[in-house]
Amino acid sequence: MDIALTAVFKKVPEGYVGYVEELPGANTQGSTLEEARENLLEAVELVLEANRTLARQQAGQTDIIREPLRAARG
């Protein structure tokens, strides 16, 4: 099983706005569709990093196990 995210782009007078359906907070804009795509990838990275930071702060010094999770199977 592969996990795939859905990028949604909408044409607006200023260019394009975009967001990821499955990742709240990952949204952006760009003058061109290509710029919006590039900006959306950066937004996803920033949201994931912010979520990691928040999760680590909330976990504190508790006894936890942290390990990589692969998104593709097969």
C-alpha positions as CSV (number, residue, x, y, z in Angstrom):
1,M,0.0,0.0,0.0
2,D,1.3,3.5,-0.9
3,I,0.1,6.5,0.9
4,A,-0.6,9.4,-1.5
5,L,-1.6,12.9,-0.6
6,T,-3.9,15.0,-2.8
7,A,-2.8,18.5,-3.9
8,V,-5.6,20.8,-4.9
9,F,-5.0,23.9,-6.9
10,K,-7.4,26.7,-7.8
11,K,-6.9,29.5,-10.4
12,V,-7.5,32.9,-8.9
13,P,-6.9,36.4,-10.4
14,E,-3.5,36.6,-8.7
15,G,-2.3,33.1,-9.9
16,Y,-3.0,29.9,-8.0
17,V,-3.8,28.8,-4.5
18,G,-3.1,25.3,-3.4
19,Y,-3.6,23.0,-0.4
20,V,-3.2,19.3,0.6
21,E,-6.6,17.8,1.4
22,E,-5.2,15.3,4.0
23,L,-2.8,17.7,5.8
24,P,-4.5,20.7,7.5
25,G,-2.3,23.8,7.4
26,A,-0.4,22.8,4.2
27,N,-1.6,25.6,1.9
28,T,0.1,28.1,-0.3
29,Q,-0.1,30.4,-3.4
30,G,1.9,31.2,-6.4
31,S,1.9,33.4,-9.5
32,T,2.1,30.3,-11.7
33,L,0.9,26.7,-11.2
34,E,4.5,25.6,-11.1
35,E,5.4,28.1,-8.4
36,A,2.3,27.1,-6.4
37,R,3.4,23.4,-6.7
38,E,6.9,24.2,-5.5
39,N,5.5,26.4,-2.6
40,L,3.1,23.6,-1.6
41,L,6.0,21.1,-1.2
42,E,7.8,23.6,1.0
43,A,4.5,24.1,3.0
44,V,4.2,20.4,3.5
45,E,7.8,20.2,4.8
46,L,7.1,23.1,7.2
47,V,3.9,21.6,8.6
48,L,5.5,18.2,9.2
49,E,8.5,19.8,10.9
50,A,6.2,22.0,13.1
51,N,4.1,18.9,14.0
52,R,7.3,17.0,14.9
53,T,8.4,19.8,17.2
54,L,5.1,20.1,18.9
55,A,4.8,16.3,19.4
56,R,8.3,16.3,21.0
57,Q,7.4,19.1,23.3
58,Q,4.2,17.5,24.3
59,A,5.9,14.1,24.9
60,G,8.4,15.7,27.2
61,Q,10.7,13.2,29.0
62,T,8.2,10.3,28.9
63,D,9.3,6.8,27.9
64,I,8.5,6.8,24.2
65,I,9.7,5.0,21.2
66,R,10.3,7.0,18.0
67,E,11.0,5.3,14.7
68,P,10.7,5.9,11.0
69,L,7.4,5.0,9.3
70,R,7.6,4.0,5.6
71,A,4.7,5.2,3.5
72,A,5.1,2.6,0.7
73,R,4.6,-1.2,0.9
74,G,5.2,-3.9,-1.7
